[in-house]
Amino acid sequence: MQVAVPLFPRMTALDAIGPYEVLQRVPDIDVVFVGERRGEVRTENGMLGLSVDATFADIPSPDVVVVPGGIGSRALLAGGPLVDWVRAAHPGTRFTTSVCSGALVLGAAGLLDGLTATTHWGAFDVLARFGATPVTQRVVEHLPERIVTAAGVSAGIDMALRLLELLVDDVAAQAAQVFIEYDPQPPFDAGHPSKVSDEVRARLAEYRTVRS
């Protein structure tokens, strides 16, 4: 079974690496990082590079697509090789999925029109422009349409575990979860802007301005 994860400049690393860490634990699943051209792609702030090992032309019909997000997704929404590849690959996939603002790419490919979907909270307004109804859930699935979207960054791990349940069984999903020791117990209950103080939101705005 082949899972294709497209990489692009200024993507968020964990959006891709989180699902990769889950899915590659099953021996029958091959995860390949694809892109417009082979070679290194630098993530959001240029501090980390990931390698594209196959071009879109090399992988026309993956079983599963996992589109990561990141600030770089905004540059893709007018169309181009990644959006075209997602649109062309989807009819043959078992599941076409996204993490964070990767949902915007699915939207740009025309896959979310009329569906509920989730993404990073900061991208809800953009997601709605593509005909989707944004909802605040960690994972949103439309199994008849073979579409699954995950919210910001860490939700990609949750989505990948659910994908393993759908693709293999719940035992495989739980085995992968144990393998990566995914047992989150964060020190703060601060996973969404609605949960934090004005002081935290002000600091968040400061960091977003500097890093975007």
Secondary structure, DSSP 8 states (H G I E B T S, - for coil): -EEEEE--TT--HHHHHHHHHHHTTSTT-EEEEEESSSEEEE-TTSS-EEEE-EETTT-SS-SEEEE--SGGGGGGTT--HHHHHHHHHGGG-SEEEEETTHHHHHHHTT--TTSEE---GGGHHHHHTTT-EE---SEEEETTTTEEEE-STTHHHHHHHHHHHHHT-HHHHHHHHHHTT-----SS--SSGGGS-HHHHHHHHHHHHHH-
